[in-house]
Amino acid sequence: MAKKSKIVKDQQRRQVVARYAQRRAELKEALRSPASTPDQRAAAARALHRLPRDASPTRLRNRDAVDGRPRGHFRAFGLSRIRLRELAHRGELPGVTKSSW
């Protein structure tokens, strides 16, 4: 299990990303838009630079929803490989069956 502080920090980062997502998207669109002037682009770049670092979705880490494990994450389930295996063996994941050939 991951440290509680790491899990809490990741949750806080997710909140910051959600809070600034729309503003960040607008600024990035202004940077990409061929219709914007060089002055507008420079202003958008400065504003983007002033946003908190944690507003970037790149700084998020996919973690296990149950215990916060950062490695071996399956996006479809939101679980780590170990937790996925445990729950699948217990039959708690609908539609997941053990493969045999």
For each residue, the residues with C-beta under 8 A, 3 or more apart:
1: 67 68 69
2: 6 7 63 64 67 68 69 70
3: 6 7 68
4: 7 8
5: 8 9
6: 2 3 9 10 68 70
7: 2 3 4 10 11 63 68
8: 4 5 11 12
9: 5 6 12 13
10: 6 7 13 14 60 61 63 68
11: 7 8 14 15
12: 8 9 15 16 54
13: 9 10 16 17 54 59 60
14: 10 11 17 18 60
15: 11 12 18 19
16: 12 13 19 20 52 54 55
17: 13 14 20 21 54 55 56 57 59 60
18: 14 15 21
19: 15 16 55
20: 16 17 23 24 51 52 55
21: 17 18 24 25 55 57
22: 25 26
23: 20 26 27 51
24: 20 21 27 28 48 51 55 56
25: 21 22 28 29
26: 22 23 29 30
27: 23 24 30 31 44 47 48 51
28: 24 25 31 32 44 48
29: 25 26 32 33
30: 26 27 33 36 40 41 44
31: 27 28 36 41 44 45 48
32: 28 29
33: 29 30 36
34:
35:
36: 30 31 33 40 41 44
37: 40 41
38: 41 42
39: 42 43
40: 30 36 37 43 44
41: 30 31 36 37 38 44 45
42: 38 39 45 46
43: 39 40 46 47
44: 27 28 30 31 36 40 41 47 48
45: 31 41 42 48 49
46: 42 43 49 50
47: 27 43 44 50 51
48: 24 27 28 31 44 45 51
49: 45 46
50: 46 47
51: 20 23 24 27 47 48 55
52: 16 20 55
53: 56 59
54: 12 13 16 17 59
55: 16 17 19 20 21 24 51 52
56: 17 24 53 59
57: 17 21 60
58:
59: 13 17 53 54 56
60: 10 13 14 17 57
61: 10 70
62: 70 73 75
63: 2 7 10 68 69 70 73
64: 2 67 68 69 70 73 78 79 80 83
65: 78 79
66: 79 83
67: 1 2 64 80 83
68: 1 2 3 6 7 10 63 64
69: 1 2 63 64 72 73 80 82 83
70: 2 6 61 62 63 64 73
71: 80
72: 69 80 81 82
73: 62 63 64 69 70 78 79 80 81
74: 77 78 79 80 81 84
75: 62 78
76:
77: 74 84 93
78: 64 65 73 74 75
79: 64 65 66 73 74 83 84 87
80: 64 67 69 71 72 73 74 83 84
81: 72 73 74 84 85
82: 69 72 85 86
83: 64 66 67 69 79 80 86 87
84: 74 77 79 80 81 87 88 93
85: 81 82 88 89
86: 82 83 89 90
87: 79 83 84 90 92 93
88: 84 85 91 92 93 96 98
89: 85 86 98
90: 86 87
91: 88
92: 87 88
93: 77 84 87 88 96
94:
95:
96: 88 93
97:
98: 88 89
99:
100:
101:
